[in-house]
Amino acid sequence: MCREEKHPRIYSDETIIDQEDERMTQQNKELLASLLAILPGLLSIKEDGRVLIGISNKTFTILPWLVWYNIVLGFVAIIVGFGIWKRRT
């Protein structure tokens, strides 16, 4: 097998960026994307679950189908977030 050589990337301002540093930056972006998918999903399930089981008393009209919709999409967001996270590693 041929060993792949690491070549630094040189930009117009003479800055040298190693390919490993770019990979770490990409991993950080994917970690952030996964957290930004998981966190709202968890919050959606928590808050809408409280409304659904009656723990949270709201003074306004609640649409039950919308509460269920938010819960389902909360689970979808968590699944997508974990998928991004697993792809990262």
KEPA-32662 format. One record per atom (N, C-alpha, C, O): x, y, z; atom name; chain; residue number from 1; residue in one letter. Coordinates in nm, 2 decimals, decimal comma. Layout:
N
c1/c2/c3/site/unit/pos/code
X/Y/Z/CA/A/NUM/A
...
// end
This chain:
89
c1/c2/c3/site/unit/pos/code
0,08/-0,12/0,00/N/A/1/M
0,00/0,00/0,00/CA/A/1/M
0,09/0,12/0,00/C/A/1/M
0,19/0,13/0,06/O/A/1/M
0,04/0,22/-0,07/N/A/2/C
0,11/0,35/-0,07/CA/A/2/C
0,07/0,43/0,04/C/A/2/C
-0,05/0,46/0,06/O/A/2/C
0,16/0,48/0,12/N/A/3/R
0,13/0,57/0,23/CA/A/3/R
0,10/0,71/0,18/C/A/3/R
0,18/0,77/0,10/O/A/3/R
-0,01/0,76/0,23/N/A/4/E
-0,05/0,90/0,19/CA/A/4/E
0,03/1,00/0,26/C/A/4/E
0,04/1,00/0,38/O/A/4/E
0,09/1,09/0,18/N/A/5/E
0,17/1,19/0,25/CA/A/5/E
0,08/1,31/0,28/C/A/5/E
-0,02/1,34/0,22/O/A/5/E
0,12/1,38/0,39/N/A/6/K
0,05/1,49/0,44/CA/A/6/K
0,11/1,62/0,37/C/A/6/K
0,23/1,64/0,39/O/A/6/K
0,03/1,69/0,30/N/A/7/H
0,08/1,81/0,23/CA/A/7/H
0,01/1,93/0,30/C/A/7/H
-0,11/1,93/0,30/O/A/7/H
0,08/2,02/0,35/N/A/8/P
0,02/2,14/0,40/CA/A/8/P
-0,05/2,22/0,29/C/A/8/P
0,00/2,22/0,18/O/A/8/P
-0,15/2,29/0,33/N/A/9/R
-0,22/2,38/0,23/CA/A/9/R
-0,18/2,52/0,25/C/A/9/R
-0,18/2,57/0,37/O/A/9/R
-0,13/2,59/0,15/N/A/10/I
-0,08/2,72/0,16/CA/A/10/I
-0,19/2,82/0,10/C/A/10/I
-0,23/2,80/-0,02/O/A/10/I
-0,23/2,91/0,17/N/A/11/Y
-0,33/3,01/0,12/CA/A/11/Y
-0,25/3,14/0,08/C/A/11/Y
-0,13/3,15/0,09/O/A/11/Y
-0,33/3,23/0,02/N/A/12/S
-0,27/3,35/-0,04/CA/A/12/S
-0,19/3,43/0,06/C/A/12/S
-0,10/3,51/0,02/O/A/12/S
-0,23/3,43/0,19/N/A/13/D
-0,16/3,51/0,28/CA/A/13/D
-0,04/3,44/0,35/C/A/13/D
0,00/3,47/0,46/O/A/13/D
0,00/3,33/0,28/N/A/14/E
0,12/3,25/0,33/CA/A/14/E
0,09/3,17/0,46/C/A/14/E
0,18/3,13/0,52/O/A/14/E
-0,04/3,16/0,49/N/A/15/T
-0,07/3,08/0,61/CA/A/15/T
-0,07/2,93/0,57/C/A/15/T
-0,13/2,89/0,47/O/A/15/T
-0,01/2,85/0,65/N/A/16/I
0,00/2,71/0,62/CA/A/16/I
-0,09/2,64/0,72/C/A/16/I
-0,08/2,66/0,84/O/A/16/I
-0,19/2,56/0,67/N/A/17/I
-0,28/2,49/0,75/CA/A/17/I
-0,26/2,34/0,72/C/A/17/I
-0,27/2,29/0,61/O/A/17/I
-0,24/2,26/0,83/N/A/18/D
-0,22/2,12/0,81/CA/A/18/D
-0,35/2,05/0,79/C/A/18/D
-0,46/2,10/0,84/O/A/18/D
-0,36/1,95/0,71/N/A/19/Q
-0,48/1,88/0,68/CA/A/19/Q
-0,54/1,82/0,81/C/A/19/Q
-0,66/1,81/0,82/O/A/19/Q
-0,46/1,78/0,91/N/A/20/E
-0,52/1,72/1,03/CA/A/20/E
-0,59/1,83/1,11/C/A/20/E
-0,70/1,80/1,17/O/A/20/E
-0,54/1,96/1,10/N/A/21/D
-0,61/2,07/1,17/CA/A/21/D
-0,75/2,09/1,10/C/A/21/D
-0,85/2,12/1,17/O/A/21/D
-0,75/2,08/0,97/N/A/22/E
-0,88/2,09/0,90/CA/A/22/E
-0,98/1,98/0,93/C/A/22/E
-1,10/2,01/0,94/O/A/22/E
-0,93/1,86/0,95/N/A/23/R
-1,01/1,75/0,99/CA/A/23/R
-1,07/1,77/1,13/C/A/23/R
-1,19/1,75/1,15/O/A/23/R
-0,99/1,82/1,22/N/A/24/M
-1,04/1,85/1,36/CA/A/24/M
-1,15/1,96/1,35/C/A/24/M
-1,25/1,96/1,42/O/A/24/M
-1,13/2,06/1,26/N/A/25/T
-1,23/2,16/1,25/CA/A/25/T
-1,36/2,10/1,20/C/A/25/T
-1,46/2,14/1,24/O/A/25/T
-1,35/2,01/1,10/N/A/26/Q
-1,47/1,95/1,05/CA/A/26/Q
-1,54/1,86/1,15/C/A/26/Q
-1,66/1,86/1,16/O/A/26/Q
-1,46/1,80/1,24/N/A/27/Q
-1,52/1,72/1,35/CA/A/27/Q
-1,59/1,81/1,45/C/A/27/Q
-1,69/1,77/1,50/O/A/27/Q
-1,53/1,92/1,47/N/A/28/N
-1,59/2,02/1,57/CA/A/28/N
-1,72/2,07/1,51/C/A/28/N
-1,82/2,09/1,58/O/A/28/N
-1,73/2,09/1,38/N/A/29/K
-1,85/2,14/1,31/CA/A/29/K
-1,96/2,03/1,32/C/A/29/K
-2,07/2,06/1,34/O/A/29/K
-1,92/1,91/1,30/N/A/30/E
-2,02/1,80/1,30/CA/A/30/E
-2,06/1,77/1,45/C/A/30/E
-2,18/1,74/1,47/O/A/30/E
-1,98/1,79/1,54/N/A/31/L
-2,02/1,78/1,68/CA/A/31/L
-2,12/1,89/1,72/C/A/31/L
-2,22/1,86/1,78/O/A/31/L
-2,09/2,01/1,67/N/A/32/L
-2,19/2,12/1,70/CA/A/32/L
-2,32/2,09/1,63/C/A/32/L
-2,42/2,12/1,69/O/A/32/L
-2,32/2,04/1,51/N/A/33/A
-2,44/2,01/1,43/CA/A/33/A
-2,52/1,91/1,50/C/A/33/A
-2,64/1,92/1,51/O/A/33/A
-2,45/1,81/1,56/N/A/34/S
-2,53/1,70/1,63/CA/A/34/S
-2,59/1,75/1,76/C/A/34/S
-2,70/1,72/1,79/O/A/34/S
-2,52/1,84/1,83/N/A/35/L
-2,57/1,89/1,95/CA/A/35/L
-2,69/1,99/1,92/C/A/35/L
-2,78/2,00/2,00/O/A/35/L
-2,68/2,06/1,81/N/A/36/L
-2,78/2,15/1,77/CA/A/36/L
-2,91/2,08/1,72/C/A/36/L
-3,02/2,13/1,72/O/A/36/L
-2,89/1,95/1,69/N/A/37/A
-3,01/1,87/1,65/CA/A/37/A
-3,07/1,80/1,77/C/A/37/A
-3,19/1,79/1,79/O/A/37/A
-2,98/1,76/1,86/N/A/38/I
-3,03/1,68/1,98/CA/A/38/I
-3,09/1,77/2,08/C/A/38/I
-3,20/1,73/2,14/O/A/38/I
-3,03/1,88/2,11/N/A/39/L
-3,08/1,97/2,22/CA/A/39/L
-3,23/2,02/2,20/C/A/39/L
-3,31/2,00/2,29/O/A/39/L
-3,26/2,07/2,08/N/A/40/P
-3,40/2,11/2,06/CA/A/40/P
-3,50/1,99/2,06/C/A/40/P
-3,61/2,01/2,11/O/A/40/P
-3,45/1,88/2,02/N/A/41/G
-3,54/1,76/2,02/CA/A/41/G
-3,57/1,72/2,16/C/A/41/G
-3,68/1,69/2,20/O/A/41/G
-3,47/1,72/2,25/N/A/42/L
-3,49/1,69/2,39/CA/A/42/L
-3,58/1,79/2,46/C/A/42/L
-3,68/1,75/2,53/O/A/42/L
-3,56/1,92/2,43/N/A/43/L
-3,65/2,02/2,49/CA/A/43/L
-3,79/2,01/2,44/C/A/43/L
-3,89/2,03/2,52/O/A/43/L
-3,81/1,97/2,31/N/A/44/S
-3,94/1,96/2,26/CA/A/44/S
-4,02/1,84/2,32/C/A/44/S
-4,13/1,85/2,36/O/A/44/S
-3,95/1,73/2,34/N/A/45/I
-4,01/1,62/2,40/CA/A/45/I
-4,04/1,65/2,55/C/A/45/I
-4,15/1,61/2,60/O/A/45/I
-3,95/1,71/2,62/N/A/46/K
-3,98/1,75/2,76/CA/A/46/K
-4,10/1,84/2,78/C/A/46/K
-4,19/1,81/2,85/O/A/46/K
-4,10/1,95/2,71/N/A/47/E
-4,21/2,05/2,72/CA/A/47/E
-4,34/2,00/2,67/C/A/47/E
-4,44/2,01/2,74/O/A/47/E
-4,34/1,94/2,55/N/A/48/D
-4,47/1,89/2,50/CA/A/48/D
-4,52/1,77/2,57/C/A/48/D
-4,64/1,74/2,58/O/A/48/D
-4,43/1,69/2,63/N/A/49/G
-4,47/1,57/2,71/CA/A/49/G
-4,54/1,62/2,84/C/A/49/G
-4,63/1,56/2,88/O/A/49/G
-4,49/1,73/2,90/N/A/50/R
-4,55/1,79/3,01/CA/A/50/R
-4,69/1,84/2,98/C/A/50/R
-4,78/1,82/3,06/O/A/50/R
-4,71/1,90/2,87/N/A/51/V
-4,84/1,95/2,83/CA/A/51/V
-4,93/1,83/2,80/C/A/51/V
-5,05/1,83/2,84/O/A/51/V
-4,88/1,73/2,74/N/A/52/L
-4,96/1,61/2,70/CA/A/52/L
-5,01/1,54/2,82/C/A/52/L
-5,13/1,49/2,82/O/A/52/L
-4,93/1,52/2,92/N/A/53/I
-4,98/1,44/3,04/CA/A/53/I
-5,04/1,53/3,15/C/A/53/I
-5,09/1,49/3,25/O/A/53/I
-5,05/1,67/3,12/N/A/54/G
-5,12/1,76/3,20/CA/A/54/G
-5,05/1,82/3,32/C/A/54/G
-5,11/1,88/3,41/O/A/54/G
-4,92/1,80/3,32/N/A/55/I
-4,84/1,86/3,43/CA/A/55/I
-4,83/2,02/3,41/C/A/55/I
-4,84/2,09/3,51/O/A/55/I
-4,82/2,06/3,29/N/A/56/S
-4,81/2,20/3,26/CA/A/56/S
-4,95/2,26/3,23/C/A/56/S
-5,01/2,22/3,13/O/A/56/S
-5,00/2,35/3,32/N/A/57/N
-5,13/2,41/3,30/CA/A/57/N
-5,12/2,54/3,22/C/A/57/N
-5,06/2,63/3,26/O/A/57/N
-5,17/2,54/3,10/N/A/58/K
-5,16/2,65/3,01/CA/A/58/K
-5,30/2,72/3,01/C/A/58/K
-5,40/2,66/3,02/O/A/58/K
-5,30/2,85/3,00/N/A/59/T
-5,42/2,93/3,00/CA/A/59/T
-5,48/2,95/2,86/C/A/59/T
-5,58/3,01/2,84/O/A/59/T
-5,41/2,90/2,76/N/A/60/F
-5,45/2,92/2,62/CA/A/60/F
-5,49/2,78/2,56/C/A/60/F
-5,46/2,68/2,62/O/A/60/F
-5,55/2,79/2,45/N/A/61/T
-5,59/2,67/2,38/CA/A/61/T
-5,48/2,59/2,33/C/A/61/T
-5,38/2,64/2,27/O/A/61/T
-5,48/2,46/2,35/N/A/62/I
-5,38/2,36/2,31/CA/A/62/I
-5,43/2,27/2,20/C/A/62/I
-5,54/2,22/2,21/O/A/62/I
-5,36/2,26/2,09/N/A/63/L
-5,40/2,17/1,98/CA/A/63/L
-5,32/2,04/2,00/C/A/63/L
-5,20/2,03/1,99/O/A/63/L
-5,40/1,93/2,04/N/A/64/P
-5,33/1,81/2,07/CA/A/64/P
-5,25/1,75/1,96/C/A/64/P
-5,15/1,69/1,98/O/A/64/P
-5,30/1,77/1,83/N/A/65/W
-5,23/1,71/1,72/CA/A/65/W
-5,09/1,78/1,70/C/A/65/W
-4,99/1,72/1,66/O/A/65/W
-5,09/1,91/1,74/N/A/66/L
-4,96/1,98/1,73/CA/A/66/L
-4,86/1,94/1,84/C/A/66/L
-4,74/1,93/1,82/O/A/66/L
-4,91/1,91/1,96/N/A/67/V
-4,83/1,86/2,06/CA/A/67/V
-4,77/1,72/2,02/C/A/67/V
-4,65/1,70/2,04/O/A/67/V
-4,85/1,63/1,97/N/A/68/W
-4,80/1,50/1,92/CA/A/68/W
-4,70/1,52/1,80/C/A/68/W
-4,60/1,45/1,80/O/A/68/W
-4,73/1,61/1,72/N/A/69/Y
-4,64/1,64/1,60/CA/A/69/Y
-4,50/1,69/1,66/C/A/69/Y
-4,40/1,64/1,61/O/A/69/Y
-4,50/1,78/1,76/N/A/70/N
-4,37/1,82/1,81/CA/A/70/N
-4,30/1,71/1,88/C/A/70/N
-4,17/1,70/1,88/O/A/70/N
-4,37/1,62/1,95/N/A/71/I
-4,30/1,51/2,02/CA/A/71/I
-4,24/1,42/1,92/C/A/71/I
-4,12/1,37/1,93/O/A/71/I
-4,31/1,38/1,81/N/A/72/V
-4,26/1,29/1,71/CA/A/72/V
-4,13/1,36/1,64/C/A/72/V
-4,03/1,29/1,62/O/A/72/V
-4,14/1,49/1,61/N/A/73/L
-4,03/1,55/1,55/CA/A/73/L
-3,91/1,57/1,64/C/A/73/L
-3,80/1,58/1,60/O/A/73/L
-3,94/1,58/1,77/N/A/74/G
-3,84/1,58/1,87/CA/A/74/G
-3,76/1,45/1,87/C/A/74/G
-3,63/1,45/1,87/O/A/74/G
-3,83/1,33/1,86/N/A/75/F
-3,76/1,21/1,84/CA/A/75/F
-3,68/1,20/1,71/C/A/75/F
-3,57/1,14/1,71/O/A/75/F
-3,74/1,25/1,61/N/A/76/V
-3,66/1,25/1,48/CA/A/76/V
-3,54/1,33/1,49/C/A/76/V
-3,43/1,29/1,44/O/A/76/V
-3,54/1,45/1,55/N/A/77/A
-3,43/1,53/1,57/CA/A/77/A
-3,32/1,46/1,65/C/A/77/A
-3,20/1,48/1,62/O/A/77/A
-3,36/1,39/1,75/N/A/78/I
-3,26/1,31/1,83/CA/A/78/I
-3,19/1,21/1,75/C/A/78/I
-3,07/1,19/1,75/O/A/78/I
-3,27/1,13/1,67/N/A/79/I
-3,22/1,03/1,58/CA/A/79/I
-3,12/1,09/1,48/C/A/79/I
-3,01/1,03/1,46/O/A/79/I
-3,16/1,20/1,42/N/A/80/V
-3,07/1,27/1,32/CA/A/80/V
-2,94/1,32/1,39/C/A/80/V
-2,83/1,30/1,34/O/A/80/V
-2,95/1,37/1,51/N/A/81/G
-2,84/1,42/1,58/CA/A/81/G
-2,74/1,31/1,62/C/A/81/G
-2,62/1,32/1,60/O/A/81/G
-2,79/1,19/1,66/N/A/82/F
-2,70/1,08/1,69/CA/A/82/F
-2,64/1,02/1,56/C/A/82/F
-2,53/0,97/1,56/O/A/82/F
-2,72/1,03/1,45/N/A/83/G
-2,66/0,99/1,32/CA/A/83/G
-2,54/1,07/1,28/C/A/83/G
-2,44/1,02/1,23/O/A/83/G
-2,56/1,20/1,30/N/A/84/I
-2,45/1,29/1,27/CA/A/84/I
-2,33/1,26/1,36/C/A/84/I
-2,21/1,26/1,31/O/A/84/I
-2,36/1,24/1,48/N/A/85/W
-2,25/1,21/1,58/CA/A/85/W
-2,18/1,08/1,55/C/A/85/W
-2,05/1,08/1,55/O/A/85/W
-2,25/0,98/1,51/N/A/86/K
-2,19/0,85/1,48/CA/A/86/K
-2,11/0,86/1,35/C/A/86/K
-2,00/0,79/1,34/O/A/86/K
-2,15/0,94/1,26/N/A/87/R
-2,08/0,96/1,13/CA/A/87/R
-1,95/1,03/1,16/C/A/87/R
-1,85/1,01/1,09/O/A/87/R
-1,94/1,11/1,26/N/A/88/R
-1,83/1,19/1,30/CA/A/88/R
-1,71/1,10/1,35/C/A/88/R
-1,60/1,13/1,32/O/A/88/R
-1,74/0,99/1,42/N/A/89/T
-1,64/0,91/1,48/CA/A/89/T
-1,58/0,81/1,39/C/A/89/T
-1,49/0,73/1,42/O/A/89/T
// end
